[in-house]
Amino acid sequence: MSTELLLPRAARIFISFVALLRVNGFAVAPEQTTAFLAAIALLGPRDLDDIRQSALATLAPPPERRTTFDRLFDLHFRGSEAIEHADDGEDDETVRLQEEGRGDEEPLLSDDTNESGLTATRAEALVERRFAQLPTTDALRRLAREAPRRLPRRRGHRRMRARRGPFADLRRTLRDSVRSDGEILRLGHMKRRQRPRKMLLLIDVSGSMKSRTEENMKVAHALVHAASNVEVFTFGTRLTRVTRALRLRRREQALSAAAQLVSDWDGGTRIGDALQAFLAVPRFGGYARGAAVVIVSDGLERGEPDALRDAVAKLSRRAWRLSWLTPLATGPGFRPQTEALVAIERFVDDLVDGGSSASIVAHVLALGRRRAA
C-alpha cells in the first residue's frame, strides 16, 4: 500500500519522459506507460542503461526513429551532459577539415576563444555552447506561417488533371466519350505536379559570426519544421550535419542536441575548406543537386581565396540557386570589399543582407517567386 502512495512522485520523471516522446511524434499508448513503470519497478534499475532497456522493450520506438529516441532519452535523463560517441567522439555526420599545418597555428583553448566575435582566425577552438531560451520572434512566426506556400517548388515527374496543360489526358477523354456515344466533346488535359524544392542551409558558426549564431540556428530550426526536405550544416573548422538534431519539435531541445553535435563553435574560419569537404562527401554533395542553397556567413575567410572560389563555383553548378547572406551587406548598394567575397561574387545568384533573422526569412520566402524549372 505504501508503495502505491509513493509511486506517483517516484514515477514523475518517467511519466514526463513519455510525455516528451508524445510531443515529438512518438505514439505511446497508456498501457505502454504502465508497462514501462512496471518494468522499471521489476528491474530495480542500477543505472541509466537499465532504464533505457526498459523503455525500448515497453515503449517500442520504430526502428527508423531509434536515433531520435536515444537523443531524447539522453536529453531528458542526462540533462546537459555530453552524449558519448564511440571511438574519438566523431561520427559520419562530422567532417574535420584537413589541417594544412603551420607550426605557429595551435588550437585555441576555451579561455583563448574569440570573445568579441569581430575577427576571423584559422585556429580551431573546440568549445561547448549553450543556447538561451528566448521567445519566438515575429520573423520566425512569419516563416512558420508562410513557408508552406512560399518556399520554392519544382515540376515533378508525376502528372495531374488540369483545365489547361501541355499533356492530353486520354484516359479521361475516352471515359467521358462513353457518355456521349463515343463522340469526343472535350479533350482532357494534364500538367506536372508541383513538388517542394530541396533546400540546403550552410551556417557559419565561427568566431567572427558569434553574435549571430544563436539567431541563425533558430531560423534553421523553424525552416526544418516548415518544410520536409531541408538539410542544415554548420561549418567553422569542422563540417557538421545538424538536420536530425533540429528535427526535434521543441526548439530548446533541438538546439541543445545540436550544441552537443557541433564542437567548433566560435572557433576558426575556413570557409573554402569547409565547402570543399562538403562537396567531397558524395552523400552531402547530393543534397545540393537542384536545391536552393543558402550560405549564411560574413565571408571573412582566413584560408586561401582560390579554394573558396573553386568550391563556390562547383556548388553553384549543382544548385538551382545559390544565395550568400552576409551581415556585411548593410544596404541595397552593397559591393563586396573582402577578398573572399570579391572572389565568389560572380558565382552566386544573390549576395544580400544576412544580419538579422528578418532579412534571412524575407530572402528565403522570396525564393519561391522564381518559377519552377
MIRODREN-221352 format. One record per atom (N, C-alpha, C): x, y, z; residue in three letters. Coordinates in steps of 0.05 Angstrom, whole numbers, plus 5000, padded with zeros to 4 digits. Atoms other than C-alpha are relative to their C-alpha. Example, Ala and Ser with C-alpha at 12.3 -4.5 7.8 and 13.67 -1.06 7.14 Angstrom:
501849765000ALA
524649105156ALA
501850245000ALA
498449764999SER
527349795143SER
498550225014SER
***
This chain:
501749765000MET
500050005000MET
501750255000MET
498349774999SER
505650485017SER
501450044973SER
498749985026THR
508950324950THR
498250154981THR
501949865018GLU
502650564913GLU
500050305006GLU
500149724993LEU
502751214952LEU
502550154991LEU
497549875008LEU
510051344935LEU
500450004970LEU
499650045028LEU
509351134862LEU
499750264984LEU
500249765017PRO
506751794833PRO
502450185001PRO
497749824998ARG
512452214860ARG
502549864988ARG
497750145011ALA
517751684843ALA
499949974970ALA
500350055028ALA
514951584774ALA
499750254983ALA
500549745014ARG
514352324756ARG
502050034977ARG
498049955021ILE
520852344716ILE
499649804977ILE
500550195021PHE
518951714677PHE
497550074984PHE
502549925014ILE
511951964661ILE
500650254982ILE
499449765016SER
514752634637SER
501749924975SER
498650105024PHE
519452244590PHE
498149904979PHE
502150095019VAL
513351914559VAL
498650234987VAL
501349765011ALA
510152594551ALA
501950134979ALA
498149885019LEU
516552844517LEU
500049844973LEU
500150165024LEU
516252264468LEU
497550074983LEU
502549945015ARG
508952424450ARG
500250284987ARG
499749735011VAL
510653164439VAL
501749984974VAL
498350035023ASN
515952934389ASN
499149794980ASN
501250165021GLY
511252494349GLY
500149705004GLY
500050294995PHE
512051804382PHE
497249935011PHE
502650104991ALA
505651414391ALA
500449815024ALA
499750164976VAL
505451154463VAL
497349975013VAL
502650054988ALA
499150834490ALA
500250005030ALA
500049994970PRO
497150894564PRO
501049735012PRO
499150264989GLU
498250144574GLU
503049964997GLU
497150015002GLN
505350224548GLN
501450155022GLN
498949854978THR
506650754600THR
500049845026THR
500250174976THR
504150284654THR
502149774999THR
498050215003ALA
508549724627ALA
502850105005ALA
497449884997PHE
514550194626PHE
500650035030PHE
499649964971LEU
513550364700LEU
500349735014LEU
499850274988ALA
512549624717ALA
502749884995ALA
497350115007ALA
518949434681ALA
502250125017ALA
498049864984ILE
522949954719ILE
499849895029ILE
500350104973ALA
520049714786ALA
501049715002ALA
499150285000LEU
521548994767LEU
503149984999LEU
497150015003LEU
528749134747LEU
501550115024LEU
498649854980GLY
530349594805GLY
502550124989GLY
497749925017PRO
534949974757PRO
502350105017PRO
497549914987ARG
542150074779ARG
501350234985ARG
498849785016ASP
543950554722ASP
498150074978ASP
501749915022LEU
541050914662LEU
499649804978LEU
500350205021ASP
542350334616ASP
497749815005ASP
502450174994ASP
537149914653ASP
497550144993ASP
502449845007ILE
532050474645ILE
499750014970ILE
500249995029ARG
533750534571ARG
499049744989ARG
501050265010GLN
532749784560GLN
497149965007GLN
502850024993SER
526149814597SER
498350174981SER
501449835018ALA
523950394553ALA
499849884972ALA
500050125027LEU
525950034489LEU
498149764999LEU
501650245000ALA
522349404509ALA
497050065002ALA
502949954995THR
515749714530THR
498950234983THR
501149785016LEU
515150364491LEU
500349964970LEU
499850105028ALA
517450034426ALA
500250224979ALA
499749795021PRO
520150624385PRO
500549874973PRO
499450115027PRO
520250494309PRO
502949994994PRO
497150035006PRO
527050254284PRO
501150254986PRO
499049785015GLU
527650844237GLU
500250265017GLU
499949774983ARG
526751334295ARG
501649945026ARG
498550084977ARG
531450984343ARG
502050225008ARG
498149794994THR
536651544337THR
498750235015THR
501549784987THR
531552074356THR
499249925028THR
500850104974PHE
529051644414PHE
502450015019PHE
497649994983ASP
536151564442ASP
500850285007ASP
499349724995ARG
537452304435ARG
498150135021ARG
502049894980LEU
531052484473LEU
500549885027LEU
499550134974PHE
532751974527PHE
502450135014PHE
497649884988ASP
539652274538ASP
499550295008ASP
500749734992LEU
536952984538LEU
498350015025LEU
501950004977HIS
531552804589HIS
501449915025HIS
498950124976PHE
535552374637PHE
502850095007PHE
497249924995ARG
542552654629ARG
500350304999ARG
499949715000GLY
540953384620GLY
502050114980GLY
498149875017SER
546653794592SER
502649854997SER
497650165004GLU
551853234596GLU
500449944971GLU
499450065028ALA
555353094531ALA
499249714994ALA
500750265009ILE
552752494493ILE
502549864990ILE
497650145007GLU
558351984487GLU
499849884973GLU
499950145026HIS
560351754418HIS
502249795001HIS
497950215001ALA
564551154400ALA
502650114991ALA
497349945008ASP
571951194390ASP
500850295007ASP
499049734995ASP
574251924382ASP
497850205003ASP
502249814996GLY
567352224390GLY
498950124975GLY
501049895025GLU
566252384316GLU
498549774985GLU
501450205016ASP
561152034272ASP
500050094971ASP
499949945028ASP
559752044198ASP
498550254993ASP
501349745006GLU
555852694205GLU
501950235004GLU
498049794995THR
562153084224THR
502549954984THR
497550015016VAL
567953224178VAL
501950205011VAL
497949814991ARG
574253524208ARG
501650094976ARG
498649905023LEU
577553974158LEU
502949935001LEU
497250085002GLN
584353774134GLN
501950225009GLN
498149804990GLU
589854134172GLU
502250044979GLU
497949945019GLU
594754494127GLU
502550085015GLU
497949984981GLY
599254574188GLY
502150204997GLY
497749834995ARG
603555144205ARG
500649985030ARG
499250054972GLY
607455074269GLY
499050205019GLY
500849794981ASP
605155734297ASP
497050015003ASP
502950004998GLU
597755564289GLU
499149785019GLU
500850204980GLU
595855194353GLU
497150035006GLU
502849984993PRO
588755024372PRO
499650185024PRO
500649824978LEU
585555544417LEU
498849855023LEU
501350114976LEU
583855354488LEU
497550165005LEU
502549874996SER
577055544514SER
500450285012SER
499549744989ASP
580056134552ASP
501050204980ASP
498849835020ASP
583156404488ASP
498250044977ASP
501949985023THR
576956384444THR
499450294995THR
500649735009ASN
574656994406ASN
497550105015ASN
502249904984GLU
570357354456GLU
498350214986GLU
501549785012SER
568457944413SER
498449914975SER
501350095024GLY
566557554351GLY
500350194977GLY
499749805021LEU
569158124307LEU
502349934981LEU
497750075017THR
575457794278THR
499949714993THR
499950285009ALA
576857164240ALA
502849885005ALA
497450144995THR
582256644254THR
499849734987THR
500050275011ARG
584455984224ARG
500049795021ARG
499550204980ALA
585855634290ALA
497449885009ALA
502350154992GLU
581055104315GLU
499650045030GLU
500749984971ALA
577455214382ALA
497749815005ALA
502150194994LEU
573454634410LEU
498750085026LEU
501449904977VAL
568354924458VAL
497249905001VAL
502850074997GLU
561554764485GLU
498350255001GLU
501749765001ARG
555855244473ARG
497249935011ARG
502850034990ARG
549155334509ARG
498450234989ARG
501749805012PHE
543355694477PHE
497950095021PHE
502049884981ALA
538856164517ALA
497249944991ALA
502850055006GLN
531356054520GLN
498650274995GLN
501149745007LEU
529056674483LEU
497349964986LEU
502650035012PRO
521956794458PRO
500150004970PRO
500150025029THR
519856664386THR
499550284989THR
500349735011THR
520657294344THR
497950004977THR
502049975022ASP
515857564291ASP
501049874975ASP
498950125025ALA
520657334236ALA
499649705000ALA
500350294999LEU
520456614260LEU
497049924997LEU
502850055003ARG
512856634265ARG
499250034970ARG
500649965028ARG
512556904194ARG
501049774983ARG
498950225014LEU
517056354169LEU
498349755003LEU
501650234995ALA
512855814201ALA
497250024986ALA
502749965012ARG
506356124174ARG
500150004970ARG
500149965028GLU
508356284103GLU
501749814984GLU
498250175015ALA
513655774085ALA
498749794984ALA
501250225017PRO
509055204062PRO
499050094973PRO
501049915026ARG
506255634006ARG
501950184985ARG
498249815013ARG
512156093991ARG
502849894994ARG
497450125005LEU
518255643991LEU
500149914971LEU
499850085029PRO
520955473921PRO
499149724995PRO
501050255008ARG
517854903884ARG
501149934972ARG
499150085026ARG
519554503822ARG
497949814988ARG
501950195013ARG
515754093770ARG
501049715004ARG
499450294996GLY
515553353787GLY
499549844975GLY
500550185023HIS
515052763740HIS
497249904999HIS
502850095000ARG
508052553761ARG
498250224989ARG
501949815012ARG
502152873726ARG
497450005015ARG
502649974987MET
495453123750MET
498050134980MET
502149885018ARG
488853343718ARG
500250305002ARG
500049715001ALA
488354063696ALA
498150094979ALA
501749895022ARG
483754513656ARG
501650064976ARG
498249955022ARG
489654703614ARG
502749885006ARG
497450124995GLY
496254363605GLY
501249904974GLY
498650085025PRO
501454113554PRO
499549714993PRO
500450285005PHE
499353383560PHE
497149934998PHE
502750085004ALA
493053043536ALA
499349775020ALA
500950214981ASP
489152623587ASP
498249814984ASP
501550185017LEU
487052063540LEU
498149825016LEU
501750184984ARG
484251613595ARG
497450145007ARG
502449864993ARG
479352143619ARG
498450084976ARG
501449925025THR
477752363548THR
498349764990THR
501550235010LEU
475751653527LEU
497849925019LEU
502150074981ARG
471851533591ARG
497650194997ARG
502249805004ASP
467852173580ASP
498649964974ASP
501350045026SER
466551983508SER
497949785000SER
502050224998VAL
462651363530VAL
497350125006VAL
502549874992ARG
457351833559ARG
498750144976ARG
501149865023SER
456552163491SER
500149834975SER
500150195022ASP
456151533448ASP
502550004983ASP
497450015014GLY
463551543430GLY
500950264988GLY
499249755011GLU
463752263409GLU
501650165020GLU
498249854982ILE
469452673439ILE
499150304999ILE
500949734999LEU
466553333461LEU
502150195012LEU
498049834987ARG
472353583503ARG
502549835005ARG
497550144995LEU
479653393507LEU
501150075027LEU
498949964973GLY
482353283577GLY
503050084999GLY
497249914999HIS
488953593597HIS
501349925027HIS
498450074976MET
494453433647MET
502450185001MET
497549854996LYS
500353803676LYS
501649875022LYS
498350124980ARG
506153623720ARG
499450115028ARG
500549924973ARG
505253643795ARG
502350185009ARG
498049834987GLN
508954173835GLN
501049875026GLN
498950124976ARG
513653903888ARG
501850205014ARG
498249824986PRO
517554263942PRO
502949964991PRO
497250025008ARG
524654413920ARG
501849955025ARG
498250044978LYS
530354163964LYS
501350275008LYS
498649764990MET
533554694009MET
502449915016MET
497550064985LEU
540654684037LEU
500950265013LEU
499249774985LEU
542655154092LEU
502749955013LEU
497350024990LEU
550055244109LEU
500550245018LEU
499849794980ILE
551255644173ILE
502950025010ILE
497349954990ASP
557955954192ASP
499850045031ASP
500149984970VAL
559055844268VAL
502750085011VAL
497349924991SER
566056124271SER
499950245019SER
499949784981GLY
568356664319GLY
499050274989GLY
500849755011SER
567057234271SER
497050024996SER
502950005001MET
559657034268MET
498749955027MET
500950074973LYS
559056934343LYS
497450145008LYS
502349844991SER
553857484354SER
497549914985SER
502350085015ARG
549257174301ARG
499349715001ARG
500350295001THR
550056434313THR
497349905011THR
502550094987GLU
544156344361GLU
497550064983GLU
502349935016GLU
539156714318GLU
499949844974GLU
499950165025ASN
541456344255ASN
499149725005ASN
500950274993MET
540455674289MET
497049985005MET
502949994996LYS
533455874309LYS
498550014973LYS
501249995027VAL
531856054237VAL
500249724987VAL
499650275012ALA
534655374215ALA
498049815012ALA
501950184987HIS
530255014266HIS
497250054989HIS
502649935011ALA
524055384242ALA
499749914971ALA
500150085028LEU
525755234169LEU
499749704998LEU
500250295001VAL
526754494182VAL
497249905006VAL
502850094994HIS
519754444212HIS
497950124982HIS
501949895019ALA
516554874158ALA
500049854974ALA
499850155025ALA
518854424101ALA
501249725006ALA
499250284994SER
520253674096SER
502749934988SER
497550085013ASN
526553684052ASN
502150225003ASN
498049804994VAL
531254174086VAL
502449865014VAL
497650104987GLU
538453994104GLU
501650245011GLU
498549794987VAL
542654414152VAL
502749905009VAL
497350064992PHE
550154414162PHE
501250255014PHE
498449784988THR
554754834206THR
502949964992THR
497250025007PHE
561954994190PHE
501650225013PHE
498149814988GLY
567855334222GLY
502849884993GLY
497750175006THR
573854874227THR
499249714996THR
501150275006ARG
569354264220ARG
497350044986ARG
502550005013LEU
563354104178LEU
498249795014LEU
501750184984THR
557453814217THR
497150024990THR
502950015008ARG
550553594194ARG
498349995026ARG
501649984975VAL
545453804247VAL
497149974994VAL
502850025008THR
539053644209THR
498449835020THR
501550184982ARG
537053064254ARG
499550125027ARG
500449864974ALA
538053464317ALA
497950214998ALA
502049785003LEU
533854044291LEU
497249894994LEU
502750115004ARG
528153574275ARG
498449965025ARG
501450014974LEU
526453544349LEU
498050235001LEU
502149805002ARG
519953934356ARG
500550245018ARG
499549784982ARG
521654344417ARG
502750134994ARG
497649865009ARG
526654874399ARG
502349985020ARG
497850014980GLU
530554864465GLU
501349734999GLU
498850265001GLN
531554114460GLN
501649964974GLN
498650035026ALA
533454154386ALA
502750155001ALA
497549854999LEU
538654694398LEU
502049885020LEU
498350134981SER
541354324458SER
501349754987SER
498850235014ALA
542253694415ALA
502050094980ALA
498049905019ALA
545654104361ALA
502550095013ALA
497649914986ALA
550254414412ALA
501949785008ALA
498450234993GLN
552653724432GLN
501449884975GLN
498850105024LEU
553953534359LEU
502350174990LEU
498049815011VAL
557854154339VAL
502150065021VAL
497949954981SER
564654234372SER
501850234993SER
498349785008ASP
567554824335ASP
498650275001ASP
501349744996TRP
563155384360TRP
502150225004TRP
498449764994ASP
566356074358ASP
503049964996ASP
497250055004GLY
572855804331GLY
501050124974GLY
498749895024GLY
576755884266GLY
498150024977GLY
501649965024THR
574156094198THR
501549894976THR
498850135023ARG
575855634140ARG
497849924981ARG
502450045016ILE
570055714092ILE
500749834975ILE
499350155024GLY
573555454030GLY
500549715005GLY
499650284993ASP
575954824064ASP
497449865008ASP
502650124992ALA
569054704093ALA
498349934976ALA
501650065023LEU
565554754026LEU
501349794983LEU
498650215015GLN
570954323993GLN
499449735013GLN
500650254986ALA
569753794047ALA
497149924995ALA
502850065006PHE
562253844036PHE
499749864973PHE
500350115027LEU
562953703962LEU
501549744997LEU
498550255002ALA
567953143974ALA
498549765010ALA
501650224990VAL
562852724011VAL
497649964982VAL
502250035020PRO
558052433958PRO
497350035012PRO
502649984988ARG
552252384006ARG
499350295006ARG
500449724994PHE
553053104027PHE
499650164974PHE
500249865025GLY
554253363957GLY
497449964985GLY
502650055013GLY
547853033933GLY
497850175011GLY
502049824990TYR
543853483979TYR
499850264985TYR
500049745014ALA
545854083937ALA
499049984972ALA
500850025027ARG
543753803870ARG
497250094995ARG
502749905006GLY
537854203844GLY
498750145024GLY
501149884975ALA
536954533913ALA
500450305000ALA
499649724993ALA
536155243936ALA
502050015023ALA
497850004981VAL
542755333972VAL
500350285012VAL
499749744986VAL
543355884025VAL
502449975019VAL
497749994982ILE
550056034058ILE
499950255016ILE
500149784982VAL
549856474119VAL
502850045012VAL
497349964992SER
556856744130SER
500950294994SER
499049745006ASP
560557404134ASP
502250004979ASP
498050015021GLY
565757154085GLY
502850085008GLY
497449924990LEU
571657334129LEU
501849755000LEU
498550255004GLU
575956764102GLU
502950045008GLU
497250004992ARG
582756614133ARG
501749804984ARG
498550185017GLY
584556074083GLY
500650124973GLY
499449915027GLU
586356114010GLU
497550084985GLU
502449925015PRO
581256513968PRO
499549814976PRO
500350185023ASP
582656033910ASP
498349755007ASP
501650234991ALA
579855443950ALA
497150075003ALA
502749914997LEU
573655843967LEU
498750044973LEU
501149945027ARG
572656073895ARG
499349744985ARG
500550255014ASP
573255373867ASP
497749855012ASP
502150154987ALA
568555073919ALA
497350134993ALA
502549865006VAL
563155613907VAL
499349964971VAL
500550045028ALA
563855523832ALA
498749724995ALA
501150275002LYS
562554773838LYS
497249985012LYS
502650004987LEU
556854883886LEU
497950144984LEU
501949865016SER
553555383840SER
499049844976SER
500850175023ARG
553554883783ARG
498149785008ARG
501850204991ARG
549954373825ARG
497350115010ARG
502349894987ALA
544954833858ALA
498150124979ALA
502049855015TRP
538555113829TRP
500450305002TRP
499449724995ARG
540155783861ARG
501850015025ARG
498149984978LEU
545955973907LEU
499950295011LEU
500249744986SER
544956543957SER
502150015022SER
498149954979TRP
550256834002TRP
499050235017TRP
501149804982LEU
547557214062LEU
502250085020LEU
497849904982THR
552657644099THR
499150245016THR
500649764984PRO
551858144156PRO
501450254989PRO
498649765011LEU
556658594117LEU
498450144979LEU
501749875021ALA
551358734064ALA
497950175014ALA
501849834984THR
548059314100THR
498150174984THR
501849845017GLY
544459634041GLY
499849884972GLY
500450105027PRO
541859513970PRO
502350064982PRO
497749945016GLY
548059833941GLY
502649885009GLY
497650134989PHE
552859363976PHE
501849904978PHE
498050115017ARG
559259203940ARG
502149865017ARG
498150154983PRO
563958663968PRO
502750135001PRO
497449884996GLN
570458923997GLN
502149795008GLN
498050204991THR
573658304027THR
500949834976THR
498950165022GLU
578057863983GLU
498349764993GLU
501650245004ALA
573657253993ALA
497450064986ALA
502649945012LEU
567057583975LEU
500450104971LEU
499449915027VAL
570157913914VAL
500549754982VAL
499350245016ALA
572657223891ALA
497549844993ALA
502350185005ILE
565856883896ILE
497650164989ILE
502349845008GLU
561357463874GLU
498749904974GLU
501150075026ARG
560657233802ARG
498749724999ARG
501150275000PHE
558656523822PHE
497449985016PHE
502450024984VAL
552956683869VAL
497750164986VAL
502349865011ASP
545956893848ASP
499150235017ASP
500849784982ASP
544657323909ASP
502350045020ASP
498149924979LEU
549557693954LEU
498750225016LEU
501849814987VAL
544958024004VAL
500449995030VAL
499849974971ASP
543858214077ASP
499249755015ASP
500650224983GLY
544157664128GLY
500550075029GLY
499349904974GLY
545058084190GLY
497849995020GLY
502250024981SER
538257944222SER
498349774991SER
501850225006SER
533157394226SER
497950094980SER
502149905018ALA
528057834190ALA
501050004971ALA
498949995027SER
532657934130SER
500449724988SER
499750275010ILE
534257194125ILE
497449874993ILE
502750115006VAL
526956994129VAL
498850124975VAL
501149875023ALA
524957514078ALA
501349894974ALA
498750105024HIS
530157254029HIS
499149724994HIS
500850285004VAL
528356524039VAL
497249994988VAL
502750015010LEU
520956664027LEU
499950124972LEU
500049885027ALA
522557093966ALA
501149804979ALA
499050195019LEU
526056493933LEU
497749864985LEU
502350145013GLY
519156193918GLY
498950164977GLY
501149845022ARG
517656763869ARG
501249904973ARG
498950125024ARG
522256413819ARG
498349784990ARG
501750215010ARG
518255973773ARG
501549735000ARG
498750274999ALA
519455223777ALA
501349944973ALA
498450075024ALA
524654963728ALA
499849714994ALA
***
